[in-house]
Amino acid sequence: MSITPLGTKSPSVSKYVASALKVLEKYPELKYETDPMFTIIYGEKKRIFEAILEMQEAVFKKGAKRVSTVIKIDERRDKKVSPEEKLKSLKKWMKI
């Protein structure tokens, strides 16, 4: 997921992104990882969507005039796989 604030007075967006990430503190059942470009959120789908809507609103409250949010969903229903297991499988295939 990526939230991009638009209509700000500066090209720097860290303070806006921080306001969005602070929202996730209110959702202790959700796990997340952040890198310079995206945030990956793990958990129950309905709660993730609730958090994303609240995150977007936080960016507006910080002063952005427009907010662009990109969401990519990777949902697997045949079995539960942790993020660590996904990386382990990927690394295994990279050795081949």
C-alpha positions, 0 to 999 in steps of 0.5 A, a space after each residue: 500500500 502506498 499513500 501519496 499526499 498531493 497539494 502540499 507546499 513542499 516536495 517532502 512528504 515524510 511528515 504526512 507519511 508519519 501521520 498515516 503510519 501513526 494510525 496503525 498504532 491503533 490497530 495492534 492486531 495488524 502487522 506491518 512493514 514499511 520501506 521507503 516506497 510502500 507499507 505492507 499490512 498483514 491481517 484481517 482484510 476488513 480491519 486493513 481497509 478500516 485502517 487504510 481509510 483512517 490513514 488516508 484521512 490522517 494525511 488530509 488532516 495534516 494538510 494535504 489537499 489531495 491524497 492518492 492511495 494505491 492498494 495491492 491485495 495478495 490473498 491466499 485461501 488454500 493455506 496460511 503463509 506467514 511473510 517469513 515463509 514467503 521470503 524463505 520460499 523465494 530465497 530457496 528458488 533463487 538458489 536454483 
